[in-house]
């Protein structure tokens, strides 16, 4: 160990433990053929190679604790070039070929610890670059903010993409009296107590009822498939406007609830009772500002934004319901659940609990997190990307899709919005869910039905 070695954050240490190790795989599709030399030059001149985490290797000290050690970056070592098509079948689309490639990466290709923990796979025949980043480098907010700092707006190449003001805004009333504040405080305490107790029980023995989409211990090692569900942000906004004070996240969880119910009806009709709980695990940003961050603020230790993994864990239940006449009911139920979660301190408490356990034993913390994942059904994340069309190295980006290393869940969903669209990558254990495209269509159809119902509400 040298004096300049820096310790990993508690969350960073968690993401390098067996069973919980996480590598983020970001597929960036572009319109024009990829110029390899131009991409290498762009990366060499970018903030990426200058960032302390992206120019350090991970080492262990004499006590076995992981640390970052500064090193020289050879950009060529971080590029894997695949000039030919990934599949010999010409009927396989670029999207499907790339998704199959991502599925293989998710279970069989760790990042080398002999160099900084990132690399680019250039899939030239498919006009796609796969950026692989170890989760120990940072969370989705940090990494997306840094990626956008390397891009330019398509309509004005001198400008970087917009990051300010992206996120869920909140409003408050100045007319609250003491009684209303006391009522809110009592709800905060109650919901926090209930959700933190459930969080702890999930780390011990409490688990979801077995369904056709359940994973469990060891499932992270099973072969994977990837499918993409595609949404229009305007459609989600139409649904949001039909329900008072709803948010895009409320709509997303309504889609998840409705889509999973549809899929379970196809896979195991009449096997589940109405209202069966299906619990998801989600990460909540604990920075003061929601949404994307200005990259310079993330790198300023005094700003309060802070680079790295700054998030808590939430358990977000959705419920199985047979199809009814009003698909908006799924969104109303999701909103009621999320409103209670927002009132609680479950996110900050889960962060503090994890930090406390990590101070005693990283293996125990890893075991607790592994059991929480094994005892729930799915993972969900939603990262906001650029609002504008953007370019990288002068090449227009057509889509940004993200997935990650497999977990004990049989379903892992990562949604990224970009320029009015949202692509959700659905990573599944193929021996449990052999038809992820059917699941993706269930989600897409759910949104379309909700949109139609919302338009009817608007007419009335």
Secondary structure, DSSP 4 states (H G I P E B T S, - for coil): --TT-EEPPHHHHHTTSTTT--EEEEEEEESS---HHHHHHHHHTSSTTTSTGGGEEEEE-TTS-EEEEE----GGGGEEEE-S-S-S-TTS-HHHHHHHHHHHHHHH-PPPTTS-SEEEEEEGGGTEEEEEEEGGG--HHHHHHHHHHT-EESS-TTSPPP-TT-S------TT--HHHHHHHHHHHHHHHHHHHHHHHHHTTT--PPP-TT---TTGGGS-EEEEEEEEEHHHHHHHHHTSTT--HHHHHHHHHHHHHHHHHHHHSTT-S-TT-EEEEEEEEE-SSS-S---HHHHT-TTSS--SS--EEEEEEEEE-----S-THHHHHHHHHHHHHHHHS-HHHHHHHHHHHHHHH-HHHHHHHHHHHHHTSSEEEEEEE--SS-EEETTEEEEEEEEEES--SSSEEEEEEEETTEEEEEEEEETTT-S-HHHHHHHHHHHHHHHHHHHHHHHH-
